[in-house]
Structure formats: C-alpha cells, structure tokens
Amino acid sequence: METMGLLGFVFGLSGLSFSLTAMGQVSSLKSEFEEFKKNMPGSDTSKNQPGSEDK
C-alpha cells in the first residue's frame, strides 16, 4: 500500500507541475494576444477598455 501512496504522490506532483506551467503559458499568450489586438490597424480598443462603457 505504501507503494501506491508514493506513486500517487509522484503523479500528483507532476500534475501540479504541468498545471502551473500551463497557467503560465496561458497568461503569457493572453498578454501577447492583447498586445496583438492593440497593434492591429483599424482596431478600436476603446470599446474593450474598462470604464469606457456608455451610460
């Protein structure tokens, strides 16, 4: 039974590592995409900015 606990611990740590790596990559891609949207010609980014809603 101790072997199964050790295997579960190892797979749990590797899953945590993969999830943290994926979260970092997603946030990096999100910021790159926002920068890409800002640099596109003819894009109106004022609609997407917080606080610019019409009241």
C-alpha positions in Angstrom: 0.0 0.0 0.0 2.9 2.3 0.7 4.0 2.0 -2.9 0.6 3.1 -4.2 0.8 6.2 -1.9 4.2 7.1 -3.3 3.0 6.7 -6.9 0.0 8.9 -6.2 2.3 11.5 -4.6 4.6 11.5 -7.6 1.8 11.7 -10.1 0.1 14.4 -8.1 3.3 16.5 -8.1 3.8 16.0 -11.8 0.2 17.0 -12.4 0.7 20.1 -10.3 3.8 21.0 -12.2 2.1 20.6 -15.6 -0.9 22.7 -14.4 1.4 25.5 -13.2 3.3 25.5 -16.4 0.1 25.6 -18.4 -1.3 28.5 -16.3 1.9 30.5 -17.0 1.7 29.8 -20.7 -2.0 30.8 -20.9 -1.3 34.1 -19.1 1.6 34.8 -21.4 -0.5 34.1 -24.5 -3.3 36.2 -23.2 -1.0 39.2 -22.8 0.6 38.6 -26.2 -2.9 38.5 -27.7 -4.0 41.7 -26.1 -0.8 43.4 -27.4 -1.5 41.9 -30.8 -5.1 43.3 -30.8 -3.7 46.8 -29.8 -1.3 46.8 -32.7 -3.8 45.7 -35.4 -4.5 48.5 -37.8 -8.1 49.8 -37.7 -8.8 48.1 -34.3 -10.9 50.1 -31.9 -9.7 49.1 -28.5 -11.6 51.8 -26.6 -14.6 49.5 -26.6 -12.7 46.8 -24.7 -11.1 49.1 -22.1 -12.6 49.0 -18.6 -14.6 52.1 -17.6 -15.4 53.1 -21.2 -19.0 51.8 -21.2 -21.7 54.1 -22.4 -24.1 55.1 -19.6 
